[in-house]
Amino acid sequence: MLLLKARSGAAAADVGHEQAALLLEQARTGIPEAAIGTIARNGSLEAAAVEHFFARELLNRGYLELCVESEAGERIASLHPISAGFELAAPSAGQGAGVLSRFAHLRWVNGGWVLEDPRVPARVDLSPLGFAALGELRASKEPPAGVGGDLAVLLSRAGFMQPAAAPTDPTADHAVWEFHDLLFHVASRRGRHDRPFGATFHLRGRVPPLPSVRPSRGGDSIRLPLPDLANATAHDPPFARVVEARRSIREYGAGPPSAEQLGALLFRAARVKAVLRADDDEITSRPYPSAGARYPLEIYLAIDGCRGLPSGTHHYDPVAHALVPVTGDAGAREQLVRDATVGSRPPPVVMILAARIARTSWKYQSIAYALVLKDAGVLMATVCLTATAIGLGACCVGTGDSEAFARATGTDPLQEPAIGEIALGSLP
């Protein structure tokens, strides 16, 4: 049976309309959904339409929930719209047949199972009985019987089901999206979830913030040459010319890049210009922007050929403007270089961007990883434009191996994962 029930804490005084308030009061003990439109006091067609309207509005605004209950009154499932624009399909013949959408997924939240789908601006909370009933759903041309059938009808009307047969329209099941891409997109934007969102500082007081600059874990550092910024300002090509000249360079000159070029690139694109205290936290100023000035990105270099610098894996210290050698798996470093090969031969230098995720997630909820990826995109663009200005070849690489990076650097792949790579070399 499908029932409309008032949600805990929903106050009739808050709804602002007499008939809506009456409907909410009656729903405290549960109203069969089929009865909506027939319980109006004067019984007119107009009053029934108003009753349907208020039932939908109260459901979408979180005052009501649509529940599936057994004949014994046991809760099976409850539907909770997330957006005021949610549309619950009207009852019709054949609803409940089909199969769950390939985007539907279960999560364990606050001691209970929640069914979600990034295409649907609603969630369904499942009791243990509902979880069992969900497991019994099978692709079928007919809805199942009993509470499983009621659950299937609810899911079908809410948009969690799709026809058992493959749709003829290739976009009918949103084929252009992969599951993880659509889930990530929806979870990092407002509108289709009701989780805490944005700069909530949800870890303040629970977890100390990471320092704005990661303490060095390597051996003796290698000081990089400092560029002459005054000379660069006076003699660099105009910005418009740099933007027009930027290209992804996949073939490199015979000679390797120099320590002076690499030092100029890192200093101009990624150094720390200032460290600033802010309450119980600290932030930095750098040449590229970062969400909330969190600057979670760390730069590593896999060097196979650079005049004036030793080969190996190095971490860039953006405060000291130095490279710190990193001891790790040499075979994994070689794999990182091979994976970053974008031309006929491996690049002499691979810049790897890793992220201390906790720097950003300490402040932001739901959007932390999306912000980290945006930071990486901004830094990659800054590096490529700076490389163009100083005469280095650069090419952003589409993907990399997170496990190989962890072995090459000794970092934790969940605390400081690699998220981007740039191949660097001299111009042909």
C-alpha positions in Angstrom: 0.0 0.0 0.0 1.2 3.5 -0.9 0.6 6.1 1.9 1.2 9.8 2.2 2.5 10.5 5.7 3.6 13.7 7.4 7.3 13.8 8.0 8.6 14.2 11.5 8.8 17.9 12.5 6.4 19.0 9.8 4.2 21.8 11.3 0.8 22.6 9.8 1.3 26.2 10.8 4.2 26.5 8.4 2.4 25.6 5.2 0.5 28.9 4.9 -2.8 27.6 3.5 -5.8 26.2 5.3 -6.5 23.3 3.0 -2.8 22.4 2.8 -2.6 22.5 6.7 -5.7 20.2 6.9 -4.2 17.7 4.5 -0.9 17.7 6.5 -2.8 17.1 9.7 -4.7 14.2 8.2 -1.5 12.7 6.9 -0.1 12.3 10.4 -1.7 8.9 10.6 -1.3 8.2 6.8 -3.5 8.8 3.8 -3.8 6.2 1.1 -2.4 7.9 -2.0 -5.4 6.7 -4.0 -7.7 8.7 -1.6 -6.1 12.0 -2.5 -8.7 14.1 -4.3 -11.7 12.4 -2.6 -11.3 13.7 1.0 -12.0 17.4 0.3 -14.6 18.7 2.6 -17.0 19.9 -0.1 -16.3 17.1 -2.6 -16.2 19.4 -5.6 -13.9 18.7 -8.6 -12.1 22.0 -8.0 -11.4 21.1 -4.4 -10.1 17.7 -5.5 -7.7 19.3 -7.9 -6.5 21.7 -5.2 -6.0 18.7 -2.9 -3.9 16.9 -5.6 -1.9 20.1 -6.0 -1.2 20.5 -2.3 -0.3 16.8 -1.9 2.3 17.2 -4.6 3.7 20.5 -3.2 3.8 19.2 0.3 5.6 16.1 -0.9 8.2 18.1 -2.9 8.8 20.6 -0.1 9.5 17.9 2.4 6.4 18.1 4.5 5.1 14.7 3.3 6.7 11.4 2.3 5.3 8.7 0.1 5.6 5.4 1.8 5.2 1.7 1.0 3.8 -0.2 3.9 2.9 -3.9 4.4 -0.6 -4.9 5.4 0.7 -5.2 8.9 1.8 -1.6 8.9 5.5 -2.3 8.6 7.5 0.4 6.7 9.1 -0.9 3.5 10.3 2.2 1.8 9.7 6.0 1.8 10.3 8.4 -1.1 11.9 11.8 -0.3 12.0 14.4 -3.1 15.2 16.5 -3.1 14.2 19.2 -5.6 10.9 21.2 -5.8 11.0 20.3 -9.5 10.6 16.6 -8.8 7.8 15.0 -10.8 6.1 11.9 -9.5 4.4 10.1 -12.5 0.7 9.5 -12.1 -0.5 5.9 -11.5 -1.0 4.0 -14.7 -1.3 0.4 -15.9 1.9 -1.6 -16.2 3.9 0.5 -13.7 6.4 -1.6 -11.8 7.5 -3.7 -14.7 11.0 -3.5 -16.0 14.3 -3.3 -14.3 16.2 -0.9 -12.1 18.1 1.8 -13.9 21.8 1.1 -14.4 22.4 4.4 -12.5 20.5 3.3 -9.4 22.8 2.5 -6.4 22.5 1.8 -2.7 24.4 3.6 0.1 24.5 2.9 3.8 23.7 6.2 5.5 23.1 6.8 9.2 22.2 3.2 9.9 20.0 2.6 6.9 20.0 1.8 3.2 19.3 4.6 0.8 18.6 4.1 -2.9 19.7 6.9 -5.2 20.0 7.6 -8.9 21.8 10.7 -10.3 19.0 11.1 -12.9 16.3 11.4 -10.2 16.0 14.3 -7.8 14.7 12.1 -5.0 15.9 9.3 -2.8 14.3 6.2 -1.3 15.0 5.1 2.2 14.7 1.3 2.6 13.9 -0.7 5.8 15.5 -4.2 6.1 12.2 -5.5 4.6 12.5 -3.0 1.7 16.1 -4.0 1.1 15.0 -7.6 0.8 12.1 -6.7 -1.5 14.5 -4.7 -3.7 16.7 -7.8 -4.0 13.7 -9.7 -5.3 13.1 -7.3 -8.2 13.7 -9.0 -11.6 13.4 -7.8 -15.1 9.8 -8.6 -16.0 7.0 -7.5 -18.2 4.7 -7.6 -15.2 5.2 -6.0 -11.8 5.7 -8.5 -8.9 3.0 -9.2 -6.4 2.7 -8.0 -2.8 4.9 -5.4 -1.2 7.5 -6.0 -3.8 5.0 -4.9 -6.4 4.1 -1.7 -4.4 7.9 -1.0 -4.1 8.4 -1.5 -7.9 5.4 0.8 -8.7 6.9 3.5 -6.4 10.3 3.2 -8.0 8.8 3.2 -11.5 6.8 6.3 -10.9 9.7 8.1 -9.3 12.0 7.3 -12.3 14.3 4.6 -10.9 13.1 1.9 -13.3 13.5 1.5 -17.1 12.0 -1.0 -19.6 13.4 -4.5 -19.4 14.0 -4.4 -23.2 16.9 -2.3 -24.5 15.5 1.1 -25.6 15.7 1.8 -29.3 16.7 5.4 -28.7 20.4 5.4 -27.7 19.9 8.4 -25.5 16.9 7.0 -23.7 19.0 5.5 -20.9 21.4 8.4 -21.0 24.0 6.3 -22.8 26.2 9.3 -23.3 27.0 9.1 -19.5 29.0 6.5 -17.7 27.8 5.7 -14.2 30.7 7.1 -12.3 30.8 10.3 -14.4 27.2 11.1 -13.9 27.3 10.3 -10.2 30.3 12.6 -9.7 28.8 15.4 -11.8 25.5 15.4 -9.9 27.1 15.0 -6.4 29.4 18.0 -7.0 26.6 20.4 -8.1 23.5 21.7 -6.3 20.0 20.5 -7.3 19.9 16.7 -7.2 21.1 15.8 -3.8 20.4 17.1 -0.3 23.8 16.4 1.3 25.7 19.2 3.1 27.3 21.3 0.4 30.1 23.9 0.1 32.3 25.6 2.6 30.9 24.0 5.7 34.3 23.5 7.5 32.8 20.2 8.6 36.1 18.8 9.9 37.0 21.9 12.0 37.4 20.7 15.6 37.5 17.1 14.5 40.6 16.9 12.4 43.4 19.4 12.4 44.0 21.1 9.1 47.0 20.1 7.0 49.7 22.7 6.9 49.5 24.9 3.8 52.9 23.7 2.7 53.7 20.0 3.0 56.8 19.3 5.2 59.6 17.8 3.2 60.1 14.0 3.5 63.1 13.7 1.3 66.9 14.2 1.7 69.1 17.1 0.9 67.3 19.6 -1.4 68.6 20.8 -4.8 68.3 24.6 -5.1 66.9 25.7 -8.4 68.1 28.7 -10.3 66.1 31.8 -9.7 64.8 33.6 -12.8 65.1 37.3 -13.3 61.5 38.4 -13.1 62.3 42.0 -13.9 64.0 40.9 -17.1 61.1 38.5 -17.9 58.6 41.2 -17.4 60.4 43.5 -19.7 61.2 41.0 -22.5 58.6 38.2 -22.4 56.3 38.0 -25.5 52.9 39.7 -25.0 50.3 37.5 -23.4 48.1 37.5 -26.5 51.1 36.1 -28.5 51.8 33.5 -25.8 48.1 32.3 -25.9 48.2 32.1 -29.7 51.5 30.3 -29.8 50.7 27.7 -27.2 50.6 24.2 -28.7 50.8 20.7 -27.2 54.4 19.7 -28.0 54.7 16.0 -28.5 58.2 15.8 -30.2 61.2 17.3 -28.4 64.6 18.7 -29.5 67.7 16.6 -29.4 69.1 18.5 -26.4 67.4 18.2 -22.9 65.9 21.2 -21.1 68.1 23.0 -18.6 67.9 23.5 -14.9 67.5 27.2 -15.6 64.4 26.6 -17.8 62.8 24.1 -15.3 63.6 26.5 -12.4 62.0 29.4 -14.3 58.9 27.3 -15.1 58.3 26.3 -11.5 59.1 29.7 -10.0 56.8 31.6 -12.3 54.0 29.1 -12.3 53.9 27.4 -8.9 56.0 29.0 -6.1 54.7 30.1 -2.8 54.7 33.9 -2.6 53.4 34.2 0.9 52.1 32.1 3.8 49.2 33.7 5.7 47.6 32.7 9.0 43.8 32.6 9.2 42.3 31.6 12.6 43.2 28.0 13.2 44.3 27.5 9.6 46.9 28.9 7.2 46.7 29.7 3.5 49.2 30.6 0.8 49.5 32.9 -2.1 50.8 31.4 -5.4 50.8 32.5 -9.1 47.7 30.4 -10.0 44.3 30.6 -8.3 43.0 27.8 -6.0 39.5 27.3 -4.5 39.5 28.9 -1.1 43.2 29.4 -1.3 43.6 25.8 -0.2 46.3 24.9 -2.7 46.2 21.1 -2.2 48.4 20.4 -5.2 52.0 19.0 -4.9 54.4 18.9 -7.8 56.6 15.9 -8.5 59.1 15.6 -11.3 60.2 12.4 -12.9 63.5 13.5 -14.6 65.2 11.4 -17.2 67.2 14.2 -18.8 67.7 17.8 -17.7 71.0 19.6 -17.9 72.2 20.5 -14.4 69.9 18.2 -12.5 70.2 14.5 -11.6 67.8 11.9 -12.9 65.3 10.5 -10.6 62.0 11.4 -8.8 61.9 14.8 -7.1 59.3 16.8 -5.1 59.2 20.5 -5.6 59.4 22.6 -2.5 57.5 25.8 -3.5 58.8 27.8 -0.5 62.5 27.1 -0.9 62.2 26.8 -4.7 64.1 23.6 -4.5 63.8 20.0 -5.6 63.9 17.3 -2.9 64.9 13.8 -4.1 62.3 11.1 -3.4 63.3 7.5 -2.8 61.0 5.0 -4.3 60.5 2.3 -6.8 62.7 3.1 -9.8 60.7 0.7 -12.0 57.5 2.6 -11.1 59.2 5.9 -12.1 60.1 4.5 -15.4 56.5 3.4 -15.9 55.3 6.9 -15.2 57.6 8.2 -17.9 56.5 5.6 -20.4 52.8 6.3 -19.6 53.4 10.0 -20.3 54.9 9.4 -23.7 52.9 11.5 -26.1 55.2 11.3 -29.1 57.7 9.0 -30.7 60.0 8.9 -27.6 59.5 9.3 -23.8 59.7 12.9 -22.5 62.8 13.9 -20.6 60.8 15.4 -17.8 57.3 14.5 -16.5 55.6 16.8 -14.1 53.1 14.9 -11.9 50.4 16.8 -10.0 49.4 15.1 -6.7 46.7 16.4 -4.3 46.6 16.4 -0.6 42.9 16.0 -0.6 42.4 16.8 3.1 43.6 20.4 2.4 40.4 21.0 0.5 38.0 18.5 2.1 38.7 20.0 5.5 36.7 23.1 4.4 34.4 21.9 1.6 31.7 19.2 1.5 30.4 17.4 -1.6 32.5 19.5 -3.9 36.1 18.9 -2.6 37.3 16.6 -5.3 35.7 18.6 -8.0 37.5 21.7 -6.7 40.8 19.8 -6.6 40.4 18.8 -10.3 39.6 22.5 -11.2 42.7 23.5 -9.4 44.7 21.0 -11.4 43.2 22.3 -14.6 44.2 25.9 -13.7 47.7 24.8 -12.8 48.1 22.8 -16.0 47.0 25.8 -18.1 49.4 28.1 -16.1 52.3 25.7 -16.6 51.6 25.3 -20.4 51.4 29.0 -21.0 54.5 29.7 -18.9 56.4 27.0 -20.8 55.4 28.7 -24.1 56.6 32.0 -22.8 60.1 30.7 -21.8 60.6 28.4 -24.8 59.8 24.9 -23.3 57.6 22.3 -24.9 54.7 21.1 -22.8 51.8 18.6 -23.4 49.1 17.7 -20.9 48.7 13.9 -20.6 45.2 12.5 -20.5 45.7 9.9 -17.8 48.2 8.4 -15.4 48.8 5.4 -13.1 48.0 6.3 -9.5 49.4 3.0 -8.1 52.7 3.5 -10.0 53.0 7.0 -8.6 52.4 5.8 -5.1 55.2 3.2 -5.5 57.5 5.7 -7.1 57.1 8.3 -4.3 56.1 6.3 -1.3 52.9 8.3 -0.9 49.5 7.0 0.2 47.3 6.7 -2.9 44.2 7.9 -0.9 45.8 10.7 1.0 48.0 12.2 -1.8 46.9 10.7 -5.1 48.3 11.7 -8.5 45.6 13.5 -10.5 47.4 15.0 -13.5 50.6 14.8 -15.6 52.4 17.1 -18.0 55.2 16.0 -20.4 58.0 18.5 -20.7 61.0 18.9 -23.0 63.0 21.2 -25.2 61.4 22.6 -28.3 62.2 20.7 -31.6 
